Amino acid sequence: MRKYPNGSIVNDIGCPISQNIDSDNDGVVDSIDLCANTPTNTPVDSLGCSLAISDTEVYFANQRLVGGPDSQSPNLTLYVFDNDLATPNSSACNLSCAATWPPVLITDGQASGIQGLTNITRDDGSLQAAYNGRPLYFYIADETANDMNGEGVNGVWWSIPYPALADISPLFDSSTQLQADTQYETDQALVTRFSDRPRTRHAREDEFQSYDHYIKFYFENRASNIEIVDYVAKGDDSIEMNVRTIFPLNDIEAENRWWYLGQTTVAQYAANTIMDYLGFDGTYYYYQLTSSENKRLGRPIQIGDKLEFEVSQFSATGIPRGQANYYGTTFLYIVGEGIVPWYTLNSGPYPEDSARIPEQYWLGGRTSLHYQYTNEPNDHFMQMATNLSYDNGQTFLLGRRVHHSSFVDGSHDEDADNGIFEENIGLSGPRYVNQRCSNCHERNGSAPVAENNELLDRWVFKVGDVNGNPDPAIGRVLQPNGSQSEGEVSIASWSELSNGLRSPNYYFSNGTPETFSARIAPRLVGIGLLEAIPETAILALEDPDDADGNGISGRANRIADPENSQLTRLGRFGWKAGTASVRHQVAAALNTDIGVRSSVIPELDCGAEQSNCGNTQPLIPEENLNNLVTYISTLGVRPQRVWKTGVEDTQVLVGAEQFEIIGCTNCHTKSFQTSEYHPLAELRNQTVYPYTDMLLHDMGDETADNLGEGLAEGREWRTTPLWGLGLSACVTGGVTPAPVAEGAEECIPHHAYLHDGRVRSIEEAILWHGGEAQATTNAYVALSASNKSALLAF
């Protein structure tokens, strides 16, 4: 027999058997109910134990209740215990803390009896305490039951570490060190500085389908940096473009193409000019092109002119290996404004001319990419941000190499000719899920759902004991690969529901964990921008008690900073908002998914009963970790495709209205303004459209699992960002069979949505929304066929 997340007991063909009973009728079946004989109508948690209090100060950790003593919960008393920081994730004492038992009673915000214990204070509803600067664990006991002997409530002391109760500390503020801006003004010019990478073909050549691909050895000093000094913007008559490279360019082929024509080919420009070589400073080679003429129109350059350009990075002889001649990105510079995302239209004598995409469709702000016209269906999420800063070009490419290289043998997944990345070899410990980031994040999208009975080594299975603590035989994440595999997981079958939906049934080769949560790899697009959203903007959307009465009660997850446990951060990433920053998310994934230690999380995931945890493995080099974080943070976001033909798609516009009318935007918040304090210039001060509030929402029983994370319960999930959603099936599915000739790529879509990939269409995803979203789902079902189609198109 196998026990599944909802507590049901089924036989080997998935049919329920008689053990699926609930003796005390509290909604939690006996097989996972820790508190038998709960009185009728008593509110209980996911483990069947009394919640005991009804005020707003209720938090969850390790599936255990905590709260604060106040007028609304008079029967609770707060205790504090100096927990050993060597085991900061331990749960309640449960009689294992005899050396320092009992905990100290807190009375009216004061604590006595422990030297160095800071007074408990209340600030905006939170509780704060510290012991000699270290975080503390709080414990709750039911005073009326006179539980003063270590038994606690229902035999358990409910606990949570201090940081989860503290005020949230912002990631960035006025003291954050900022990288140089990508654009600034002087008295003489508007200056725009950004980066570029090599490309095999041009931006409109769909017959080759090779523009968005990465060339071999892209990481070997192939980045270039571009500076546009726009004197026209300040009343003068010229534009100066400075280009710097790490490899020298060919003296007679260092072309800089300006002013798109497109009359004979889609790569025809009015001016193909060899740049002037300015010199070498020991690191970079410098080139320059200056002009005061709009050669397409035969007149002086004016503010508002569309300067489309492309730099040919044709290297000189002596390049170590790989392709020497390559093109650059096609950029559109609006004189007096800057670089903008573009689309094509047939305009008079200029076929497929470039034009500025209206700003309301720049989903990623100025990171937004131009529309793709090369018909490369699976490469949408792998591109540099359009405004990638002047100093981050090579960093981006080096980070991409880390992402695509094995942490076992250093091999690159895209092309064996890319060689071995020596610095990655042997960093994976004795247990891991997969050996490289890109194996789970397929082309920076989601992992595909495997066929039944195939190893799910591109997913993450978070696991726990019956109380939600790390599984003593596994740890927090089940790792099926490595020299000490923790067992395999596969999909045994699918349960087909009456409404046409389906849910997966899992088989664990070493036995089903008491609690677990299946997680498919999410899309990586735009997460740097999500990190840049100010905490105040997200917290302003919290409504845990549904004060506005709209049925939506989102709340933020609160996470201890892994590099400073005294700071509490806003949870932003992961299916339950369990990590606080891109750096935290990357380090956590390296740790549990690939078995790699880092300076952020140096202790590998290991159960209490396990040995050889791998904590003598070398750390990932800090430079490589930073490069990887920069790479993931600065991926470009595709613009909304409503404008790709130059005419607004009216069906999509109708769908956008319906999306709001039926209540989707109650959680999928349309837009935010990013912080002025984010260190990366690419991400600062951007208006973005991610369609998420980044809060936790109760999605109902049908999508719930039985393992929480931080403050998140099993029924709660972070609102998934929607940017890139319509492109994701082709990114995940890729193209097959492999094209025999250039231009033969065709999308083979693979639809896999929600946290466990169960969903096969966008409509199914909507229909799975229960709990707080049930009213919106009902409203969708009631729409006319045309309005449904419009919403799905949107």
PyMOL commands that set and color helices and strands:
alter all, ss='L'
color gray80, all
select helices_A, chain A and resi 98-100+143-145+162-165+232-234+359-361+365-367+393-404+416-418+422-424+437-440+442-444+527-532+535-539+582-594+622-633+641-643+650-661+664-666+681-683+725-733+762-767+771-781+785-793
alter helices_A, ss='H'
color red, helices_A
select strands_A, chain A and resi 2-3+9-10+59-61+64-66+76-81+104-107+110-111+121-123+126-128+137-142+158-161+183-185+190-196+224-230+239-245+255-260+269-274+276-280+285-291+293-294+299-300+306-311+331-334+338-340+342-347+350-356+459-464+477-478+489-496+502-508+515-520+558-561+564-570+672-673+687-688+696-698+716-718
alter strands_A, ss='S'
color yellow, strands_A
deselect
rebuild
show_as cartoon
